[in-house]
Amino acid sequence: MNKEKFIQGLSCCLLILLLAGNSAATAERPIKLLFIGNSLTYGNSLPSMLEAMANSDGTNKVQVSMVTIGGAALAQHWFAGRALAAIQQGGWDYVILQEYSALGPTIVNGNAVLANPETFYAFATLFHNAIQKTGAQTALMLTWARQQKTGDQAVLNHAYAQLATALDAQLIPVGPVWQQVRQQAPGLALYLDDGLHPAAAGTYVAASVLYAHLLGDSILGQSATVMAPRFDHTGTHKSTTPRPLVTLADHHAALIQTLAVDSVNTLPALLQHALKHPPQHRQAPALPSGDSPKASILGQWSGQLAYFMARPATLTLSFYPQGKQWSVKQKIVFNNGDTLQATYPVAWQDNGHFYWGDSLTGSYFYGVFHNNKLTGHIHSFRSAYRQSGSRFGRWALSSNHSL
């Protein structure tokens, strides 16, 4: 063998060894996941559960981190800044976004309802754009409806399907699988007593669906018991000692795993069905036309305000003219004695409606004098009591005392 052929052969061998080494390094690189959400994510340490399940064979297949704030919507995460900073650190394969359970905090007449998803779309898109700049992929964790409001699942499905399609993001259908488990294993407790937050079995459902859709491996045969170090509720700290996160009966674990795997194949049909059936979103209640002149509201009015969830309040309004301008003294008294009061200019509309902006609650009050009563609604998209989302409320005031 001449010298030239020897060198060529040696070079080929070195190249083969180098490529093999690079392939091994690539294969050994863990999949890195960043979770952004609230108590639905940090409850039972969902990221830790997924990581433990993926690495149960002794490998380091998956590494997880999370940024969570209790009760937060994605809008609150955006303004807080910590989630965006974590994304911009880079190195992630997927960033999993979990929105507030009702698509943003929305209160209608004192009751939590599903919101119009516009705020969800806006801030998820901001996060998605930031995620794309790092080379990672966006995954949207489609959550579950409240225990007593199973009909809301279709609304959630549509909202997430529409957004996933618009962003070309990965949809993780935890909620639909959750509902299947409820139907096929009605005795298995997926919820805590509040009917929203996940029991350990519910978190096992979420972890199984995430596993099936993100990791590309079969989850079938995973243990019904998971032990792992837990994150704290912010995702800032993680314990070093593994602790039990969930223990299920083997047949329940097998059912959940099977449904999770099946959901990968049925996802296109879920998307198609959800997009074809858009829901009706709650709107502010309509007001009748006013039937009396401005002078009819002169004086002080008192009555009940249904606006603040779990915080009954009395509303007192005092209207009076100041030259060509009308003003209102507004006073809100909660049942615990807390008081909000301020004075605002009143604007009038041709249909007899009047309104003013309330800087204390970040709201607009709309009202009308009709059938000898003042009635109206209050509408807020950015309330001081919620950093994002919207509220609708109503008020009816019938006690008039002249000033």
N, C-alpha and C positions, 0 to 999 in steps of 0.2 A: 504494500500500500504506500503510495507516494505521500509526501508531506501535505500537499494541497488537499487530497481527499481525506486525510486524517483530520485536518483542521475543520473541514466542512462537516464531517461526521460528528466531531466533538461539539461543534456549534449547534447542530441539530439536537443533540442530546441535552445540552444546556438549556435550549429553548423549550424543549418538552418539559424538563424539570421545572423551569420557571413558570410555564403556563399551568402546570399541575399544582404548583405551590399557590399561585394566585387563585385558582379555582377552589382550593381547599380553604383559603382565607375568606373568599367570598361566601362559601357555604357555611362557614363557622360564624360569620358576622350575624349578630342577633337582629331581629326585627324590632325597631324602636317605635314605641307608641306613646303619644302624648294625649291625655284626656283633659278636656275642658268642660266643666259642668258644675253641678251643685250636689245636693244631698242624694239625688238619685244615682250619682256616680260614686260619691265617697261612702255611701251607706254600705256596710259589709265589705268595704274596701274592694269594690269591683275590679279596679286595675290589678290589684294584688292577686285576686282570685284567678283572673285570666292568665296572669304571668305564671302562677303556680301550676295551673292545668297544662299550659304549653310546655313547661319545663319539667314535667313530672317524670320524664325519662332520664333525668340527670343532665340534660344538655342546657345550654344557655341560649335557647332559641329566641326568646322574647325578653325585652326590657321595657318597663313601663314607667311613666311619670305622670303626674296629674297636677292641675291647677283648679281648685274648686272653692266656691263661696256658697255658703248655705242660702237657699232661696233665690239665687241669682239667675237672671236671664243673661243671654249672650251680650246684650247691650251693657249691662253692668260690668261684665268681664272686660269689655272693650275699653270702657272709661277707667277701670281700675289699673289697667296697664300690665299687670303681672303675666296674664295669659299671652299677650302679644310679645312680651319680652322672651317668654319661654319658646314661642314659635321661632322667633328670630335667632335663637341660639343655633338652630339648624340641627341636622343629623337625624331628623325624624323620618320614618317611612310613612306613617299615617298620623294625622291629628284628628282625634275623634271629638266632634262637637255635640254637646247635649244641651238642648234648649230647656228653658223653664217648662214645667209639666203642662201648662195651659198656653204655651206659645208666647209667653209674656204675661206678667201679672195683670189680669183684667177683672174688675169687680163690677157687677151689674146689680144695683139695688142691694148692695151688701153681700152678695154671693159671688164666689169665684166661678168664672165661666171661661170657656176657650176664647182666646183673643183672635181677632183678625191677624193673620200671620205677617203683615207688612213689616213690622219691627223686627221680627225673627229673620225675615229674608234680608233686610238691610244689613244687619250686623253679622249674620252668617256669611254674607257676601264679602264684607270687609275682612273677616277672618280668612275666608277662602283665598282672597287675593294675596294676603300676607303669607299664607301657607304655600301657595304656588311659587312664590319668589324663592323659597328655600328648597324647592325640588320635592317636597313631600306631597302626599295626597290627602284630600279632605274626605273624612268619613262622617256621615250624619247618623247619630244613634236615634232612631225612631222609637220614642218611648211609649209607654202603656197608658191607657185611659184609667181614670180613677175607678175604684171598685164598684161604686154605685152609678157610674156614668159610662157604661160600656159602649153606648152609642157614639161617644166622643172619639172612639178609636178610628172611625172612618174619617173624621175631620183631621186627626193627626196624620193618618196615612196620606191623605191628599196633600196636606201642607208640606210634608217631608218629601213626597214623591215629586211634587212640582219643583221644589228647590233643588233636589238631587239631579233632576233632569236639566234644569237651567244651568247648573254649575258643572255638570258632568262629574258629580261627586259620588262616592261609594255610599249606598244606602244600607244601613244595618237594621233589619226589620225586627227589632226586639219586641215591640208592642204586639204585632200580629202573632208572633210565636207565643208570647205571653198569654194571649187570649185563647189560642189553641190548647195550651196546657191547662188553662182554667176549665175548658170544656171537657177535656179527656181525663183530667185528674182533679175533679171538683173538691176532693178532700185535702188537697195539698195547699197549704197556706202560702200564697205568693206575696200578700200584702201584710204590713203591720196594721195595728188597730186603727190607724188614721185613714185607711183605705187608699193611700197614695204611695207611701214609701215602701221599698221592697223588704220583705223578710229575706232570710238567707236563701230560701229556695228561689225567690224572685231574682236575686242577684245571680244565682247559678244559671237561670234562664238567660239573663243578659250576657254573662260570660260565655256561655255555650254558643250563642248566636254570633257574638263577636269573633270567637274562635273559628267557627265554620266559614265566616265570610272574609276574614282578614288573613288567616294563616295558611290556607290552602291545604291543610292536613285534615284527615278524618278525626272527628272528635269521638267517634264511637269507641266505647270501651274505656273511657276515662273514669276515674274513681268517683264514687258517690260522696266521698269525703275529701275536703280540700283544706289544707293547712298552709298558712303563709304569713309573713310579716305584714302588719297593717300600716297603712298611711294614716296620718292625722286628718282632721276634717278640711284642712287647707291644701294638703298635698305637699307641704313644706318639709315634713319629717316622716320618716318611715322606720318602724321598729326593726330590730335585728333578730328578734325571736319569733319563729313561726307560731301561730296560734290557730285553733280551729275556726274556720270561716263558715263552713256548712257541712252538715252530715245528712244525707238523704237515704231513703230506701233505694236499693239497687234498681228496682223496676221504675221508680220515678226518675232517677238519673238517666236510665236508658231511654225513657220516653222523651225527656227533654233533649237529649243528644240527637235522637232520631229526627225530631221536629226541627231542630236547628240545622241539621244537614239538609233536610228536605227544603228548607226555606231558601237555600242557595238556588235550587232548581226552579222554585216557584216565584222568585223575585221578579222576573220580567212580567209575569201575569199580574202580580200585585201592583206593580207600577202602572200597568195599562189600565187596570180596573180603577185604581185610585184617581188617575188623571181624568177618567171619563165621568166621574161622579163628584163634581165640586160641591162643597157644602154651603149652607147659608150661615153667614156669620152674624153674631148679635150686633144690633145697631142701637144707637141711642133712641129712647122712646120719642115718638112724635108728639108735638104740642099742638093744641087747637089754635085757631086764630083768635086774637084778642077781640073782645066785644065791648070795651069801654075806653074812654079817654084816659090820658095819663093821670089826671087828677084822682082817678079811682084808687090808685095805689098809695096815695099820700098817707103816711102814718107808719105805725109799727106793726109787724106781722110776726107770728111765732108758730112753729110746728116742728114736725119730725123730719130729719134728713137721713135717708138711706144711702150711704156712700162709702163709709169706712167699714171694711169687713170686721165683724166682731167688735165694733166700737159704736154703739148707738149714740146718736147726737141730736141735740135740739138746735134748730136754726132760727135766729131772730134777724129780721131785716127791717131797717128803718129808712124809708124813702123820703126825700125832701128836695125841692127845687133850689137851685142857686143861680139866679138870673135865668139864662136860657138853658143852663145845664142842670141835669138831675144827678143826685148822688145817692148812694146807699151805704148805710152803716151795717156791716155784716158781722154777726157774732155767732160762733159755733161753740156750743158747750157740750163736752162729752160726759158720759154718765159717771166718770171718776172725778169730774170737776175741772179737768183741763179745758182751757178756753183759747180760742183763736178769734181775734177781732181786728177789723181794719175798715177803712172807708175808701170807696172807689167811685169813679164816674160811671154813669149808666148810659149805654148806647141804645137807640131805639130803631126798630125795623118797621117797614110799611105794614106788615101783617099784625101789628100790635105786640110783637115779641120784643123783649128787651134783654140785654145781657151785659155782663161785666167780667173782667178778668180778675182772678184772685191770686195774687202773688204768693200768699201763704201756703196754699195747697197746690199751686201750679195748675189751676183749673179755670174753666169758664163756666159761669152760671148763666143758664138761659131760663127765662120766665115769661109768664103771660097772666093777665087778669081775666078769669073766665068763670062764669057762674058764681060770682061773689067770692071767689077764692083766688089766691095766688098759687099757681102751680108751675113747676119747672123741672129741669134736669141739670145735672152737673156733669161735666165731661172733662177728663184730664188725660193727656198722653204722657205727661211727665210730672208726676205728683211728688211733693216733698216726702210723702210716706212710701213711695216706691221709686227707685231710681230709673225704672224703665217700665214700659207697658202702658196700660190705659185703664181708666175707671169710668163707669157710667153710674149715675145715681139719680134719685128722684126726690123731690120735696113738694109738700102740699101744706100751705100755710093758710089758716082760716081765721085767726084771731087778730082783728085790726083795732088798734088803739091810736087815736089821733094824737099827733105830737103837739 
